[in-house]
Amino acid sequence: MLSFVRFYLRFVRAKLGATAIEYGFLAALIAIAMLGALTMLGDSLVTIFDGVTSDVVAAQAAASGVEGNCGDGEGAGNAECENK
């Protein structure tokens, strides 16, 4: 009877180890799939976020009464911003 208990405990432990390895492989597969998807979508995401950024800058400029990029500190020294 004691040998059966030892065999059972060894079997359960080995199965749990295999399960952990399977979860590790599954996590790696998901990470690779996410990396591939983000790589393929990267350029379009950059375009989308650039558009959102320019819309936010334009909205801020309109709210503050300043046109273009002259009100964000980057227009300092720009002849177009100096004339306003």
N, CA and C atoms as an extended XYZ file, in Angstrom:
252
Properties=species:S:1:pos:R:3:atomname:S:1:resname:S:1:resid:I:1 pbc="F F F"
N         0.824       -1.195        0.000 N   MET     1
C         0.000        0.000        0.000 CA  MET     1
C         0.866        1.255        0.000 C   MET     1
N         1.955        1.211        0.753 N   LEU     2
C         2.838        2.365        0.841 CA  LEU     2
C         3.474        2.683       -0.513 C   LEU     2
N         3.808        1.652       -1.275 N   SER     3
C         4.408        1.894       -2.588 CA  SER     3
C         3.392        2.536       -3.544 C   SER     3
N         2.119        2.177       -3.427 N   PHE     4
C         1.089        2.798       -4.251 CA  PHE     4
C         0.952        4.280       -3.926 C   PHE     4
N         1.009        4.646       -2.669 N   VAL     5
C         0.915        6.044       -2.251 CA  VAL     5
C         2.107        6.820       -2.788 C   VAL     5
N         3.289        6.235       -2.678 N   ARG     6
C         4.483        6.907       -3.229 CA  ARG     6
C         4.361        7.081       -4.742 C   ARG     6
N         3.892        6.038       -5.416 N   PHE     7
C         3.712        6.123       -6.869 CA  PHE     7
C         2.707        7.219       -7.222 C   PHE     7
N         1.604        7.273       -6.496 N   TYR     8
C         0.574        8.277       -6.744 CA  TYR     8
C         1.116        9.689       -6.514 C   TYR     8
N         1.838        9.885       -5.427 N   LEU     9
C         2.396       11.205       -5.137 CA  LEU     9
C         3.412       11.619       -6.196 C   LEU     9
N         4.238       10.680       -6.633 N   ARG    10
C         5.200       10.984       -7.690 CA  ARG    10
C         4.475       11.345       -9.001 C   ARG    10
N         3.418       10.627       -9.305 N   PHE    11
C         2.646       10.885      -10.519 CA  PHE    11
C         2.002       12.273      -10.479 C   PHE    11
N         1.427       12.619       -9.341 N   VAL    12
C         0.766       13.919       -9.201 CA  VAL    12
C         1.789       15.043       -9.318 C   VAL    12
N         2.925       14.892       -8.668 N   ARG    13
C         3.968       15.918       -8.741 CA  ARG    13
C         4.480       16.081      -10.157 C   ARG    13
N         4.698       14.995      -10.849 N   ALA    14
C         5.182       15.062      -12.229 CA  ALA    14
C         4.139       15.729      -13.118 C   ALA    14
N         2.877       15.460      -12.868 N   LYS    15
C         1.813       16.061      -13.674 CA  LYS    15
C         1.722       17.556      -13.411 C   LYS    15
N         1.895       17.965      -12.161 N   LEU    16
C         1.856       19.387      -11.852 CA  LEU    16
C         3.024       20.115      -12.505 C   LEU    16
N         4.180       19.487      -12.539 N   GLY    17
C         5.329       20.097      -13.212 CA  GLY    17
C         5.079       20.259      -14.698 C   GLY    17
N         4.486       19.237      -15.293 N   ALA    18
C         4.167       19.316      -16.718 CA  ALA    18
C         3.138       20.410      -16.978 C   ALA    18
N         2.173       20.561      -16.073 N   THR    19
C         1.168       21.607      -16.229 CA  THR    19
C         1.811       22.986      -16.177 C   THR    19
N         2.760       23.176      -15.280 N   ALA    20
C         3.446       24.466      -15.188 CA  ALA    20
C         4.207       24.764      -16.472 C   ALA    20
N         4.846       23.750      -17.028 N   ILE    21
C         5.563       23.941      -18.294 CA  ILE    21
C         4.583       24.275      -19.408 C   ILE    21
N         3.449       23.608      -19.431 N   GLU    22
C         2.437       23.903      -20.456 CA  GLU    22
C         1.927       25.334      -20.336 C   GLU    22
N         1.702       25.793      -19.100 N   TYR    23
C         1.283       27.181      -18.910 CA  TYR    23
C         2.371       28.147      -19.366 C   TYR    23
N         3.602       27.801      -19.134 N   GLY    24
C         4.712       28.637      -19.595 CA  GLY    24
C         4.742       28.734      -21.111 C   GLY    24
N         4.562       27.592      -21.782 N   PHE    25
C         4.517       27.599      -23.244 CA  PHE    25
C         3.328       28.403      -23.760 C   PHE    25
N         2.208       28.270      -23.092 N   LEU    26
C         1.018       29.021      -23.495 CA  LEU    26
C         1.243       30.524      -23.344 C   LEU    26
N         1.849       30.940      -22.232 N   ALA    27
C         2.145       32.361      -22.030 CA  ALA    27
C         3.125       32.869      -23.074 C   ALA    27
N         4.126       32.074      -23.412 N   ALA    28
C         5.091       32.474      -24.443 CA  ALA    28
C         4.413       32.597      -25.804 C   ALA    28
N         3.521       31.683      -26.119 N   LEU    29
C         2.801       31.732      -27.391 CA  LEU    29
C         1.925       32.973      -27.473 C   LEU    29
N         1.245       33.302      -26.385 N   ILE    30
C         0.414       34.509      -26.362 CA  ILE    30
C         1.278       35.752      -26.527 C   ILE    30
N         2.426       35.789      -25.860 N   ALA    31
C         3.318       36.946      -25.971 CA  ALA    31
C         3.829       37.102      -27.396 C   ALA    31
N         4.176       36.009      -28.039 N   ILE    32
C         4.653       36.075      -29.427 CA  ILE    32
C         3.537       36.554      -30.350 C   ILE    32
N         2.317       36.073      -30.136 N   ALA    33
C         1.182       36.506      -30.962 CA  ALA    33
C         0.914       37.996      -30.771 C   ALA    33
N         0.986       38.468      -29.528 N   MET    34
C         0.767       39.897      -29.281 CA  MET    34
C         1.862       40.731      -29.918 C   MET    34
N         3.095       40.290      -29.817 N   LEU    35
C         4.204       41.014      -30.414 CA  LEU    35
C         4.047       41.095      -31.928 C   LEU    35
N         3.655       39.988      -32.541 N   GLY    36
C         3.434       39.988      -33.988 CA  GLY    36
C         2.296       40.906      -34.396 C   GLY    36
N         1.206       40.881      -33.653 N   ALA    37
C         0.062       41.735      -33.984 CA  ALA    37
C         0.413       43.201      -33.817 C   ALA    37
N         1.099       43.546      -32.740 N   LEU    38
C         1.467       44.945      -32.527 CA  LEU    38
C         2.494       45.413      -33.545 C   LEU    38
N         3.365       44.529      -33.977 N   THR    39
C         4.337       44.892      -35.011 CA  THR    39
C         3.624       45.184      -36.322 C   THR    39
N         2.645       44.352      -36.667 N   MET    40
C         1.914       44.565      -37.914 CA  MET    40
C         1.052       45.820      -37.849 C   MET    40
N         0.502       46.135      -36.683 N   LEU    41
C        -0.366       47.293      -36.534 CA  LEU    41
C         0.399       48.555      -36.136 C   LEU    41
N         1.688       48.440      -35.915 N   GLY    42
C         2.475       49.549      -35.383 CA  GLY    42
C         2.366       50.832      -36.181 C   GLY    42
N         2.560       50.762      -37.482 N   ASP    43
C         2.530       51.971      -38.307 CA  ASP    43
C         1.153       52.626      -38.304 C   ASP    43
N         0.103       51.827      -38.369 N   SER    44
C        -1.230       52.419      -38.364 CA  SER    44
C        -1.561       53.014      -36.997 C   SER    44
N        -1.062       52.392      -35.924 N   LEU    45
C        -1.285       52.961      -34.599 CA  LEU    45
C        -0.556       54.287      -34.437 C   LEU    45
N         0.652       54.384      -34.978 N   VAL    46
C         1.401       55.644      -34.920 CA  VAL    46
C         0.635       56.726      -35.664 C   VAL    46
N         0.091       56.388      -36.819 N   THR    47
C        -0.683       57.354      -37.596 CA  THR    47
C        -1.919       57.812      -36.822 C   THR    47
N        -2.601       56.879      -36.202 N   ILE    48
C        -3.807       57.227      -35.436 CA  ILE    48
C        -3.451       58.148      -34.276 C   ILE    48
N        -2.420       57.801      -33.513 N   PHE    49
C        -2.061       58.608      -32.353 CA  PHE    49
C        -1.478       59.960      -32.759 C   PHE    49
N        -0.787       60.027      -33.899 N   ASP    50
C        -0.323       61.328      -34.394 CA  ASP    50
C        -1.503       62.228      -34.736 C   ASP    50
N        -2.545       61.647      -35.319 N   GLY    51
C        -3.739       62.421      -35.631 CA  GLY    51
C        -4.438       62.914      -34.383 C   GLY    51
N        -4.523       62.056      -33.380 N   VAL    52
C        -5.143       62.457      -32.114 CA  VAL    52
C        -4.326       63.567      -31.461 C   VAL    52
N        -3.000       63.430      -31.494 N   THR    53
C        -2.130       64.451      -30.909 CA  THR    53
C        -2.324       65.792      -31.586 C   THR    53
N        -2.364       65.807      -32.910 N   SER    54
C        -2.544       67.077      -33.612 CA  SER    54
C        -3.922       67.673      -33.338 C   SER    54
N        -4.943       66.835      -33.199 N   ASP    55
C        -6.281       67.332      -32.860 CA  ASP    55
C        -6.306       67.955      -31.462 C   ASP    55
N        -5.616       67.325      -30.519 N   VAL    56
C        -5.576       67.857      -29.156 CA  VAL    56
C        -4.821       69.175      -29.126 C   VAL    56
N        -3.702       69.257      -29.843 N   VAL    57
C        -2.931       70.504      -29.900 CA  VAL    57
C        -3.763       71.607      -30.530 C   VAL    57
N        -4.488       71.280      -31.594 N   ALA    58
C        -5.334       72.270      -32.250 CA  ALA    58
C        -6.460       72.725      -31.319 C   ALA    58
N        -7.031       71.800      -30.562 N   ALA    59
C        -8.098       72.160      -29.629 CA  ALA    59
C        -7.562       73.048      -28.507 C   ALA    59
N        -6.367       72.737      -28.021 N   GLN    60
C        -5.757       73.567      -26.976 CA  GLN    60
C        -5.458       74.964      -27.508 C   GLN    60
N        -4.949       75.026      -28.733 N   ALA    61
C        -4.641       76.316      -29.329 CA  ALA    61
C        -5.910       77.134      -29.539 C   ALA    61
N        -6.982       76.477      -29.984 N   ALA    62
C        -8.240       77.179      -30.193 CA  ALA    62
C        -8.815       77.671      -28.865 C   ALA    62
N        -8.665       76.877      -27.816 N   ALA    63
C        -9.193       77.274      -26.512 CA  ALA    63
C        -8.411       78.432      -25.910 C   ALA    63
N        -7.117       78.492      -26.202 N   SER    64
C        -6.300       79.566      -25.632 CA  SER    64
C        -6.238       80.785      -26.549 C   SER    64
N        -6.785       80.679      -27.738 N   GLY    65
C        -6.792       81.800      -28.679 CA  GLY    65
C        -5.508       81.938      -29.468 C   GLY    65
N        -4.654       80.960      -29.436 N   VAL    66
C        -3.388       80.992      -30.174 CA  VAL    66
C        -3.511       80.036      -31.340 C   VAL    66
N        -3.037       80.478      -32.499 N   GLU    67
C        -3.124       79.633      -33.685 CA  GLU    67
C        -1.841       78.819      -33.838 C   GLU    67
N        -1.972       77.616      -34.353 N   GLY    68
C        -0.818       76.781      -34.647 CA  GLY    68
C        -0.090       76.339      -33.404 C   GLY    68
N         1.234       76.194      -33.528 N   ASN    69
C         2.052       75.708      -32.428 CA  ASN    69
C         2.733       76.841      -31.678 C   ASN    69
N         2.329       78.059      -31.855 N   CYS    70
C         3.014       79.181      -31.227 CA  CYS    70
C         2.787       79.220      -29.723 C   CYS    70
N         1.733       78.645      -29.213 N   GLY    71
C         1.437       78.722      -27.799 CA  GLY    71
C         2.001       77.590      -26.979 C   GLY    71
N         2.687       76.619      -27.621 N   ASP    72
C         3.164       75.474      -26.850 CA  ASP    72
C         4.624       75.587      -26.452 C   ASP    72
N         5.237       76.749      -26.658 N   GLY    73
C         6.616       76.938      -26.261 CA  GLY    73
C         7.607       76.536      -27.326 C   GLY    73
N         7.185       75.772      -28.313 N   GLU    74
C         8.093       75.343      -29.369 CA  GLU    74
C         8.185       76.371      -30.489 C   GLU    74
N         7.301       77.344      -30.509 N   GLY    75
C         7.306       78.329      -31.576 CA  GLY    75
C         8.183       79.531      -31.270 C   GLY    75
N         8.829       79.532      -30.110 N   ALA    76
C         9.675       80.666      -29.744 CA  ALA    76
C        10.795       80.822      -30.757 C   ALA    76
N        10.976       82.025      -31.227 N   GLY    77
C        11.996       82.295      -32.228 CA  GLY    77
C        11.520       82.088      -33.651 C   GLY    77
N        10.348       81.559      -33.819 N   ASN    78
C         9.782       81.358      -35.146 CA  ASN    78
C         9.204       82.672      -35.632 C   ASN    78
N         9.574       83.103      -36.840 N   ALA    79
C         9.133       84.381      -37.380 CA  ALA    79
C         7.611       84.450      -37.449 C   ALA    79
N         6.965       83.361      -37.781 N   GLU    80
C         5.496       83.341      -37.875 CA  GLU    80
C         4.881       83.580      -36.498 C   GLU    80
N         5.483       83.020      -35.447 N   CYS    81
C         4.945       83.199      -34.093 CA  CYS    81
C         5.281       84.590      -33.561 C   CYS    81
N         6.402       85.133      -33.967 N   GLU    82
C         6.813       86.466      -33.482 CA  GLU    82
C         5.879       87.553      -33.995 C   GLU    82
N         5.303       87.353      -35.193 N   ASN    83
C         4.430       88.345      -35.811 CA  ASN    83
C         3.024       88.330      -35.225 C   ASN    83
N         2.693       87.412      -34.384 N   LYS    84
C         1.324       87.311      -33.869 CA  LYS    84
C         1.165       88.039      -32.571 C   LYS    84
